[in-house]
């Protein structure tokens, strides 16, 4: 359980830090979605879950996070 919490915190921090890589909300959404999908699949695989489900959830969260952040 502690491992899941630590991994979730690390992934969340990475997504927040990298979500503002683009100049427009669209590019930030795509960047955040791709990073989130990769991170979600990786965390799911490490914790024994389904990588496909993790990628879907991580991609959705990353896309939303990227779209709502400011470019600077």
C-alpha positions in Angstrom: 0.0 0.0 0.0 2.8 2.4 0.9 4.5 1.6 -2.5 1.3 2.6 -4.3 1.1 5.9 -2.5 4.7 6.7 -3.1 4.4 5.9 -6.8 1.2 7.9 -7.1 2.9 10.9 -5.6 5.9 10.6 -7.9 3.8 10.3 -11.0 1.6 13.2 -9.9 4.6 15.4 -9.4 6.0 14.5 -12.7 2.8 15.2 -14.5 2.4 18.6 -12.9 6.0 19.5 -13.6 5.9 18.4 -17.3 2.3 19.3 -18.2 3.3 22.9 -19.1 5.8 21.9 -21.8 3.7 23.3 -24.7 2.7 26.8 -25.7 -1.0 26.2 -26.4 -3.5 24.3 -24.4 -3.8 21.7 -27.1 -0.1 20.9 -27.2 0.0 20.8 -23.4 -3.0 18.4 -23.4 -1.3 16.0 -25.9 2.1 16.2 -24.1 0.4 15.6 -20.7 -1.7 12.8 -22.1 1.2 10.9 -23.6 3.3 11.3 -20.4 0.3 10.3 -18.3 -0.4 7.2 -20.4 3.2 6.0 -20.1 3.4 6.7 -16.4 0.0 5.1 -15.8 1.0 1.9 -17.7 4.3 1.7 -15.8 2.8 2.2 -12.4 0.0 -0.3 -13.1 2.6 -2.9 -14.3 4.7 -2.4 -11.2 1.8 -2.6 -8.8 0.2 -5.7 -10.4 -2.7 -3.9 -12.2 -3.6 -3.8 -15.9 -1.2 -1.6 -17.9 -4.0 -0.8 -20.4 -6.3 0.5 -17.7 -3.4 2.4 -16.1 -2.6 4.0 -19.5 -6.2 5.0 -20.1 -6.5 6.6 -16.6 -3.1 8.2 -16.7 -3.6 9.5 -20.2 -6.9 11.1 -19.2 -5.5 12.7 -16.1 -2.4 13.9 -18.0 -4.4 15.4 -20.8 -6.7 17.3 -18.5 -3.8 18.4 -16.4 -1.9 19.6 -19.4 -4.9 21.5 -20.8 -5.7 23.4 -17.7 -2.2 24.6 -16.8 -0.7 27.9 -17.9 2.3 27.9 -20.3 4.6 29.6 -17.8 
